[in-house]
Amino acid sequence: MWFMDINSQKKFAASFSIFSNATIIVLKLVAGFLSGSISIISEAIHSLSDMFASVITYFSVLRSSEPADKEHPFGHARYEDMSGFIEGLLIIFAAFFIIIEAGKKLIFHSNVEFEPLLGIYVMLFAVFANIFVSSYLFKIAKKSESIALLADAEHLRTDMLSSLGVMLGLVLIKFTGCQILDPIIALFVAALILKTGFAITKTALNNLLDGSLPDESVELIEKVIDEFKEKGVIRFKNIKSRQVGAYKDIEITLIFPSDMTILACHDICDLVEEKLEETLGNTRAIIHAEPDCPKHVNRF
């Protein structure tokens, strides 16, 4: 029941993000084209990339929540990692587009004067809207450990910061009349977008290539194993881990006394799995039990 409940929350969060982005895009495009401001238009492009990302997130959440089937016996969680990777690429593409357009204005000095007041109001609305929506997405992403929702929340937080930067720049233009600030602000926005895009792409690519969990998570796994040494676990031979969508896949080889029964080993392994779930959340653990026997002993 918890699984269904959290997936419903994920779907609602993704839908809410799409609606929020669509509203902000329309407002920014109207303000940008009416004023001719490259910084406002760049913010609209930024939000448009977020919109595409939100749509991808929505469909990846729908797909990843489906149970395992014959074609995908390990489930569909990889759709979230793929979504995060595509979102990162979209953000990087948007950043380069903004850099090119802002560069043209700076090089060719095509800084047409415009009235920034409308843009200020629109950016102020975008800041508060993105604070609210991104906070909600971060909450659900943390609760569900969804890389797709986390990427979407990061997009919106970056959008909020860049909208704030553009708004402050427009205020300066309003009071100083320095029009060259417009493309400079756009470049600042592009730098923020580019940094976020590379960070999200790196994380998603690491998951897609079965990169290990962070060192902190591996240390927590080792601490959990240490807690069971008094119950019979002698040591562990190796730990393999990876992030697949919202799940942490963990493989461990535990060494037990050679005279311990299979049933006793199995019971301890079950307890270790339960503790890993309690400590790390959303874990899928496979534990192999081996007896502590010298290699030269003939066991047959």
N, C-alpha and C positions, 0 to 999 in steps of 0.2 A: 504493500500500500504506500509505503514511503517513496518507493521508486516511481510510482505513477504520480504521486503528489509533486515530487521535485521536478519531474519532466513537464508537468502542466505549468509550473512556475517558470521553467526555462522557456517554454513556448510563448508564454505571455510576455516575458521580459524581452524576447527577441522581437515580438510583434510591436510592443510599445516603443522599442528603439526605432523601428522602421517608420512608425507614425511620426515620432518626434523629429527624425532626420528629414522627412519629407516636408514637414511644416517649415523647418529652419531653412532648407534649401530654397524654397519658393520665396521666402522673405529676403534672403541674401541676394538671390538673383535679381529680384525686382529692384532692391536698393542699389546693387552694383551697376546694372545697366542704366538706371535712371541717372546715376551720378557719374558713371564712367570711371569709377575708382577701381584700379587693378587690385588693391588690397582687399576690397570687399568681394570682388569677383573671385579672387584666389581663395577666400574663405568659403565662397559658395562651392567652388570645385572641391575644396577640402571636405565639406559636408556631403557633397555628392559621392565622393569616394567612401565616406562613412555609410552612406545610404546603400551603396552596392554591398559593402561589407555586412551591413545589418541583414540584407536580403539573403546573402550567402549563409550568414549565421543562422537565420531562421530555418532554412531548408536543411542545413547540416544538423541542427538540433532535432528536427523531425526525423531525419534519417538515422542518426546515431542512437536514438531512443528505441529503435526497433529491435526486437529480440534476435538472437542468433538463428540462422537458418542453414539449409543445406549448402548454399553457395558461400555463406560467411559463418562458419562454425564458431569463430571467435567473436562474433558480434559485429557491430557497425561503428564502433567508437572512433575509428580512424577518420571518419567523415569530419569530425570536429577539428582534428589536427590539419587535415587538408584545407578546411575552411580558413583556419588561422593563417596558413601559409599564403593562400590566395589573397586574403585581406591585406596582409603585409605588402604583397607585391602591388596591390591597387594603391595603397598609401604612398609607396615609393614612386609610382608612376605619376600620381597627382602632384607630388613634391617637385619632380623634375619639370612638369608642365608649368607650374607656377614660377619656377626659377627662370625658365626661358622667357615667359611673358614679362616678368619684372625686369629681366636683363635688357629686353628690347626697350623698355621705357627709360631705363637709366642710360643706355648707350645712345639712343636716338633722341633723348630729351623730349619725348612726346608726353609731357605731363600737363594734360589739359586741366584747367581749374574746374573744381566741382564743389558742390555744397555738401558737406559731410554730415549734416544734422540727422538726416534719415538713416544713414549708416550707423550712427551712434546708437540710435534707439533700437535698431534691429540687432546690433551686436550685444547690447545690454540684455535684450530678451533671450538671445542665444546662450549667453553666459549662464543665466539662471536656469534655463531649460536643461542645458547639458549638465549642470551640477546635480540637478534632481534626478535625471534619467541615468547618468553614469553611476551615481551612488547606489541606485536601485540595482543596476546591472552588476556592480561589484559585489553587492550583498548576495545575489542569487548565484553568481559565478563562484564565489567562495564556498557557498553552501553546497553547490553541486559539483565543484571542481571542474567546471567546464572551460576549456581553453578557448572555445569559440566565443562564449559570452565575455570571458576576461578580455580577449582581444577587442571585442566590440566596446567594452567599457573603457579600455585604454584609448581607443579612437575618440570617444566622446570627451574624455578628460583632456586629451590633446586639443580637440576642437574647442573646448571651453577656454583653455589657456590661450590659444591663438586668437579666439574671438575677443578675449579680454585685451590682448596686445593690440589688435587692430582697433578696438574701440578707443583705447588710450591714445593711439596714434592719430585717429580721426579727431579726437579732442584737441590735440596739439595743432593739427592742420587748421582746425576751426579758429583757434586763437592766434596762430602765428602766420597763417597763409602760406606756409612752406610746403609746396606741393610735391617736392622731391621725396618727402617722407613716405608718400604713398607706395612707390615700388620698394623702398627700403623695408617698410613694414611687411610687404608681401614676401620678401626674401627671408625675413625673420620667421614668418609663418612656415615657409617651405623647410627651413632648417629643423623646426620642431617636428613637422610631419615626417621628414626623412629619418630622424632619429627613432621615432616611434615605429615606423615601417620596418627598419632594419632589426629592431629589438624583437618585434612580433614574428618576423620571418625566421629569425635565428631560433627562437623557442620552438616554433611549429616544426621547422626542419629537423631539429634535434629529436623531437618526438617521432616524426615520420621515419627517421633513420635509426630508431630504437636506441637513442642515446640513453645513458644511465640517468637515474634520478639524481637530483642535487645531492651534494655531500652531506647536507644536514639530514636529508631523508634516510640516506644509507646509515648514518650514525644512529638514528632513531631505531632502525631495524636491528642493528648490532646490540643496542641497549635492551631491546625487547628480548633478544636471544639470551643475553646475560642473565635476565630475570629468571630464566628457567634452568639455570645450571644446578640449582639446588634440587630440582625435580628429576634430574637425570641427564640433561644435555651436557655433554662433555665439551664440545666446541662446534663451530661451523666450518665447513670446508670452503664454501664459496657463496657469494650472494650475487645474483643477477637481478637487475631491476630496469624498468622502463615505464614511461608514461604513455598510455593509449587512450586518447580522449580524456574522459573524466576518471579513468581507472589507473591504478598503479599495479602493474604486473610484477610479481616478485617470485623468484625461484631461489630456494635455499637447500643446501645439503647439511643436515644435522648429524653429528656423530653421537651415538648412544653406547652405553656399556654393552658388551657382547652377550651378557647373560639376561638382558632385559627382554621381555616378551614383545612380540609384534603388537599386541593389543595395547600394552603400556606405552610403547613408542607412538602409536597412532593417536592415543588420547592426548599425549603431550603436544603432538603436532597440531591437533585441533585447537588446543589452548593457545598455541603460538599464533595460529591464524586469527583467532578471535582477538588476541591482544594487538596484532598488527592492524586489524580493522579499526579497533578502538583508538589506537595511537595515530595512525596515518589517514584513516578514512578511505573509502572506495578502493579497497585492495582486493586483488585476486592472487592469492598465494598458492604456490605449489612447493611442497616440502618433501624432500627425499631423505629417508632415514637410513643411515649406515651404521653397522656395528664397529666398535673400536677394536679391530683385530689387526695383528701384525700381518704384513703382506705374505710372509713365508708360511703362514699357517694353512694347512690343507683343510678346506671346509667341506670337502666331499668324501 
